[in-house]
Amino acid sequence: MSSLNEIRGRLALITGASGGIGAACAEQLAERGVNLALTYATNLDAMNKIVTDLQSKYAENKLKISIHQVDVGKADQIEKMFQEIDAQHNQRPDILVSNAGYGKRFPNVWDIALEEFDYTLNINLRASFILVKGVVEHMKSQRWGRIVFMSSIAAQGGGINGCHYAASKGGLTGMMKNLSTRLAEHNISVNDVAPAMIGETGMIPNAAAIPEVAAGIPLGRLGTPEETANAVTMLVTTGYMTGQSLLLAGGLK
Ligand SMILES: NC(=O)c1ccc[n+]([C@@H]2O[C@H](COP(=O)([O-])OP(=O)(O)OC[C@H]3O[C@@H](n4cnc5c(N)ncnc54)[C@H](OP(=O)(O)O)[C@@H]3O)[C@@H](O)[C@H]2O)c1
């Protein structure tokens, strides 16, 4: 890998790393020798298990891995997380994977309470804005940074959830495109990955959880967290690519 895209020894912040997709992203970056600041909201047991597994599997990489409990819907908790990262890693992240997400399923607008709309936007959209503000000065000053948002097929109107979730993910894609233009001169790439129907996650444990939808996936199966992480790894190791939303949806539109 050219030095332009060398990530060994860098620090990545991955939010929602206790969940299916976030954990898969953590694994691929750990394998490539990236130090990690991982966040969870409620599932400390899963988080501890993931860190123990990574430290033993990639022991030769001598990784520094920290964990942080954060509700990304709360700005003060994100600020506290950055202070913990400063203290434990002596630097801000070089790579941000803003992956933590929430989406209670209400397909129809008449069932979506205003509070549900606000709550979903706080976690899925506003948090990414706050996270970018927490990492961007460091990335600018070293003229190297990678930012990846976890969007969704919902950003284009598809998927199984309602307009609250679509708005939060569509907002992410809009923010990503703007930031990619603004931050390119600082050698910071900004992209998103837009998955659909990824199994082995809290959102979709398996095909039986969404039988009719699963039956309609052209590829005939759910996607995997590992495949989603493949796209994230490609983006963080391909700095020339910026401003892109990568749909990962088994042929769904
Ligand atoms: N699965 C799919 O098919 C699919 C499709 C499109 C987009 N996505 C997106 O992919 C991302 C990861 O989801 P996943 O599929 O891997 O589901 P998951 O296994 O349920 O993971 C969700 C993660 O987000 C964390 N989280 C939830 N609410 C949070 C909050 N308020 N503050 C901080 N962290 C919070 C969870 O933490 P705890 O478990 O510790 O509480 C967990 O680590 C989400 O942004 C989701 O919208 C998933």
The ligand as an ORCA input file, in Angstrom:
! r2SCAN-3c Opt
* xyz 0 1
  N     -28.399     -3.872      9.489
  C     -28.772     -3.258      8.383
  O     -29.352     -3.872      7.481
  C     -28.497     -1.805      8.174
  C     -28.953     -1.217      6.993
  C     -28.705      0.121      6.762
  C     -28.000      0.849      7.690
  N     -27.579      0.268      8.844
  C     -26.845      1.109      9.769
  O     -25.692      0.444     10.228
  C     -25.314      1.001     11.491
  C     -24.954     -0.128     12.442
  O     -26.102     -0.876     12.727
  P     -26.114     -2.481     12.805
  O     -26.893     -2.960     11.648
  O     -24.737     -3.004     13.038
  O     -27.054     -2.733     14.077
  P     -26.694     -3.089     15.594
  O     -26.012     -4.416     15.643
  O     -27.980     -2.927     16.314
  O     -25.672     -1.956     16.035
  C     -26.080     -0.675     16.409
  C     -24.954     -0.025     17.168
  O     -25.300      1.338     17.446
  C     -25.184      1.544     18.844
  N     -26.167      2.542     19.262
  C     -27.514      2.501     19.165
  N     -28.077      3.616     19.697
  C     -27.030      4.360     20.139
  C     -26.932      5.608     20.796
  N     -28.009      6.335     21.124
  N     -25.696      6.086     21.107
  C     -24.600      5.369     20.793
  N     -24.618      4.195     20.178
  C     -25.830      3.702     19.867
  C     -25.432      0.196     19.503
  O     -24.850      0.180     20.813
  P     -25.311     -0.874     21.988
  O     -25.656     -2.159     21.300
  O     -24.082     -0.971     22.857
  O     -26.463     -0.267     22.686
  C     -24.694     -0.695     18.517
  O     -23.316     -0.692     18.767
  C     -26.492      1.889     11.931
  O     -26.190      3.238     11.687
  C     -27.623      1.450     11.037
  O     -28.562      2.486     10.834
  C     -27.806     -1.039      9.097
*
